[in-house]
Amino acid sequence: MTGTATEKSAGKTVQSDQKPAARNGSAHPEGLVTDQGTTSIADIVVQKIAGLAAREVRGVHALGGGAARAFGALRDRIPGASASVGQGVSVEVGEKQAAVDLELVVEYGVAIAELARAVRRNVITAIEQMTALEVVEVNININDVYIPEDDEESAPAGNRVQ
């Protein structure tokens, strides 16, 4: 195939063409296709990188919607189960590009616009440095604000912090 095909889903366009023009002028991102072989990167890898990078930003309390966080809390109580670092993160990965959607819970008092810029910058930098994929967009959905008093009110009387 010599033409360019694009995948369009949920408003995102991620190129998955056979002959893309990467930033370095070669047909593929540097290092992913060499004379010795091809490296492919699974969606889950990009999802985990994005989740970890988003959590590094001060002011991000958690990732995921209410149901995802509730399921994660349940999973944390099961011995041997591991928390999902990709919770609240969805990605689309093409041959040379990636698009990311994040669902965030922010801490009360944080400037949301500044937080979104910092998260976007951190996620893009982490993905591009680790995978050589070009991040075409990072969409951020703030779905809740964390208020520390909410934890104290919902904790059983014996577990409240005094």
N, C-alpha and C positions, 0 to 999 in steps of 0.2 A: 504494500500500500504506500503510495507516495503522497497522497493528499493528507490534509489535516482533519482529524475528527475530534469533536469535543463532546464531553459528557456534561449534560446540563441537568441539575437536580437541585431542587429547593433554592433556585435563584443563583446557584454557583456554577461556574464554568471552569472545569479543570481539564487542561489539555491532556489527551492520552494518545497523541499522534506518534507515528513511527519515525518521523524525521523532524523533531522540534528543533528550534534554534535556541540553544541555551545561552546564558549570559557570557560564557567564555568563548562563544563562537562555534563550539563543537555541536554534534547532533544530540548529545545527551549531557546531563549534568556531569561535571568533572568527577571522575572516580567511580561512577556507577557502571559505565560500560568501558571496558579496556580490551586490549588484544588478548588478554588472558581469561576473560570471562565477563559475565554480567552480574550485577548486584541488584536484587529487587528488595524493596522495603515494604513490609506488610503494614496495613492500616493500623493494626494494634500498636505497632512500634511508634508511629507518629502520634497516635492517640495518647500513649503513655508519656512521651516527651512533652506534649502540649499540656497534659494534666500536671505534671511535675513542675514545669516552667510557670504555669499560672499560679500554683500554690506557693511558689517562692516569693511572690509579690506581697509586700506588707499591706494589709487591709482586706485581703481575700480570706474569708473565714472558711468557706467550703465550696465544693463544686457539686452541681447536680440540682435537680428540682426536688420538691418535697418527697415524692415517692421514691426517687433514687436514693436520697439521703436516708429515708426510713429503711429501705432495703439494705443499704450499706451498714446501718447501725445494727440491724438484725444479723447480718453476715459477720460483723465483728464479734458477736457473742458466741459464734460457733467455733469450738476449738479446731485449730488447724486451717481455718478459712483465712484468706488474705484479703485485705482491703483492695478495692479496685482503684488504681491510680488514674484510670481512664474514665471514672465516673464523672458525668456532667460534660463529657467531651465527645464530639462526633467529628469525624474527619472524612474527607474524600481525597484519595491519593491517586494521581495519575502517574505517568512515566517520569515526568520532570517537575510536576507541580502538586501542591497540596492546598486544601482549603479546610479551615477549622471553625467549628461552632462550639462556644463555651457557655455553660450555664453556671453563673456565680451567685454566691451569697456573700455580701460585703459586710464589713464591720460598720456599726453605726458611727457616724462622724467623719467618715472617709469621703473625700471629694471624688465622686463616682467618675466624672469625666477624666480626671488625672489618673485614677486607678485603671480605667479601661485602656488609656494610652500606655501605661506602664506594663500591663498584662500583655497587650498586643505586641509591644516591642520585645518583651522577654520571650514570648512564645515564638515569634518569628525568628529571633536570633537563635534560640535553642534548636529549632527544627532545621533551619538552614545550615547551621554549623555542623550538626550531627549527621544530617542525611544528604546534604547537597541538593535537596529539593527546593524549588522556589515556592514560597508561601504567597499565594495570590490574595487571600483574605483571611481575616480572623474576625468572626462575628461574635459579639459578646451580648448575652442576655442576662441582665441582673434580675433575679427572680425573688430575692428576699434580702432583708437587712437583719444582721445578727445583733441582738441586744442582750448583753450579759445578764441583765435582770430576769429575762425570760427563762434562763436555765435554773436560776435560784428558785423561782416560783414553781416550776414544774418538778423540781427534785423532791423526793420524799423527805419528810421532816427530819429523819435521821441522817440524811446525806447533804443537807444544806450547809453551805459555807457560812460561818458566823463571823 
